[in-house]
Amino acid sequence: MKCVVCKSGETRRGTTTVTFERDGLTLVMKEVPAEICMNCGEDYVDEAVARDILALAEKMAKTGSKIEVIKYGSGSVVFSSPSTSGKFEVYVDKSGRYRFRLKASNGKIIAVSEPYNTKTACLNGIDSVKKNAANAIVKQMKITS
């Protein structure tokens, strides 16, 4: 596409870093797919990616996090909160559906979610785990043969 800023450059597919700031919240997303002008360097992010970034910023605001640096790429987004030692990773499974896994601070996977049809639904699942796990009752089930 023709660059709307310099009016002479053509864009090519590449990646960029997007910084989103609003109401004291800062989200830095690296390796974001974009069209980049070969002449002036202006970058253009498509609508679906922009929606992902906005949805993630809204989730961040709900957790009280003030700054996040996140990698966007290969169908996965890493979302971590400074108040926790673990992190949630959102990814696309082999069937093309979204899942999240919870990793401990040592990098070991300690939980994997059910599949979700949309990234927003998957992020809502993460919010539900964060909300409900803190006060969850541990109940030991009797195993019968």
C-alpha positions as CSV (number, residue, x, y, z in Angstrom):
1,M,0.0,0.0,0.0
2,K,1.1,3.6,-0.5
3,C,2.1,5.4,2.7
4,V,-0.3,8.1,3.7
5,V,2.4,10.0,5.7
6,C,5.2,10.5,3.1
7,K,2.9,9.8,0.1
8,S,5.8,8.2,-1.9
9,G,6.8,5.1,0.0
10,E,5.4,1.6,-0.3
11,T,4.7,-0.6,2.7
12,R,5.9,-4.1,3.4
13,R,4.9,-6.6,6.0
14,G,7.1,-6.5,9.1
15,T,6.9,-6.0,12.9
16,T,6.9,-3.0,15.1
17,T,6.7,-2.0,18.7
18,V,3.5,-0.4,19.9
19,T,3.3,1.7,23.0
20,F,-0.2,2.3,24.4
21,E,-0.6,4.9,27.2
22,R,-3.9,5.9,28.9
23,D,-4.8,7.1,32.4
24,G,-1.4,6.2,34.0
25,L,-1.3,2.8,32.2
26,T,1.5,1.9,29.9
27,L,1.5,-1.1,27.6
28,V,4.5,-1.8,25.4
29,M,3.8,-4.6,22.9
30,K,6.8,-5.9,20.9
31,E,6.9,-7.8,17.6
32,V,3.5,-6.6,16.5
33,P,2.6,-7.5,12.9
34,A,2.3,-4.3,10.8
35,E,2.7,-2.8,7.3
36,I,5.9,-0.6,7.4
37,C,6.7,2.2,4.9
38,M,10.1,1.5,3.3
39,N,10.6,5.2,2.8
40,C,9.7,6.9,6.1
41,G,9.3,4.0,8.5
42,E,5.7,4.8,9.4
43,D,3.9,1.7,10.6
44,Y,0.3,0.6,10.2
45,V,-1.4,-2.0,12.4
46,D,-4.5,-3.7,11.1
47,E,-7.9,-3.5,12.9
48,A,-7.7,-7.0,14.4
49,V,-4.3,-6.4,16.0
50,A,-5.4,-3.0,17.3
51,R,-8.5,-4.7,18.9
52,D,-6.1,-7.3,20.6
53,I,-3.9,-4.5,22.0
54,L,-6.9,-2.5,23.3
55,A,-8.5,-5.6,24.9
56,L,-5.2,-6.4,26.6
57,A,-4.9,-2.9,27.9
58,E,-8.4,-3.1,29.3
59,K,-7.5,-6.4,31.1
60,M,-4.4,-4.7,32.5
61,A,-6.4,-1.8,33.8
62,K,-8.7,-4.2,35.7
63,T,-5.7,-6.0,37.3
64,G,-4.3,-2.7,38.6
65,S,-1.1,-3.1,36.6
66,K,0.5,0.1,35.6
67,I,3.2,-1.0,33.1
68,E,3.6,-4.2,31.0
69,V,6.0,-5.2,28.3
70,I,4.5,-7.9,26.2
71,K,5.6,-9.9,23.2
72,Y,3.0,-10.3,20.4
73,G,3.8,-12.9,17.9
74,S,3.4,-16.5,16.6
75,G,-0.2,-16.4,17.8
76,S,0.7,-16.0,21.4
77,V,0.6,-13.1,23.8
78,V,2.4,-13.3,27.2
79,F,0.6,-11.5,30.0
80,S,2.2,-11.2,33.3
81,S,1.5,-9.0,36.3
82,P,4.2,-7.6,38.6
83,S,2.1,-8.6,41.6
84,T,2.5,-12.4,40.8
85,S,5.5,-14.6,40.4
86,G,3.8,-16.6,37.6
87,K,2.6,-15.7,34.2
88,F,-0.2,-16.5,31.8
89,E,0.5,-17.3,28.2
90,V,-2.2,-17.1,25.6
91,Y,-1.6,-19.2,22.5
92,V,-3.5,-20.8,19.5
93,D,-3.6,-24.6,19.7
94,K,-3.4,-27.0,16.8
95,S,-7.2,-26.8,16.2
96,G,-6.9,-23.0,15.8
97,R,-8.6,-22.2,19.2
98,Y,-7.2,-20.0,21.9
99,R,-5.9,-21.4,25.2
100,F,-3.9,-20.1,28.1
101,R,-1.4,-21.8,30.3
102,L,-0.2,-20.7,33.7
103,K,3.5,-20.9,34.3
104,A,5.2,-20.8,37.6
105,S,8.1,-18.4,38.2
106,N,10.5,-21.3,37.3
107,G,8.9,-21.6,33.9
108,K,7.0,-24.9,34.6
109,I,3.4,-25.2,33.3
110,I,1.1,-25.6,36.2
111,A,-2.3,-25.2,34.5
112,V,-3.7,-25.3,30.9
113,S,-7.2,-23.9,30.0
114,E,-10.0,-25.3,28.0
115,P,-10.2,-24.1,24.4
116,Y,-11.8,-20.7,23.6
117,N,-13.2,-19.5,20.2
118,T,-11.9,-15.9,20.7
119,K,-8.9,-14.3,22.3
120,T,-11.2,-12.0,24.3
121,A,-13.0,-15.1,25.8
122,C,-9.6,-16.6,26.6
123,L,-8.5,-13.3,28.4
124,N,-11.8,-13.4,30.3
125,G,-10.9,-17.0,31.4
126,I,-7.6,-15.6,32.8
127,D,-9.5,-12.9,34.7
128,S,-11.8,-15.6,36.1
129,V,-8.9,-17.7,37.4
130,K,-7.3,-14.6,38.9
131,K,-10.5,-13.7,40.6
132,N,-11.6,-17.1,41.8
133,A,-8.3,-18.9,42.7
134,A,-7.3,-16.6,45.5
135,N,-10.1,-17.6,47.8
136,A,-10.8,-21.1,46.3
137,I,-11.4,-24.0,48.7
138,V,-9.2,-27.0,48.3
139,K,-11.3,-30.1,48.4
140,Q,-9.8,-33.5,48.2
141,M,-11.9,-36.0,46.2
142,K,-12.1,-39.6,47.1
143,I,-11.0,-41.8,44.2
144,T,-13.0,-45.0,43.8
145,S,-12.0,-47.8,41.6
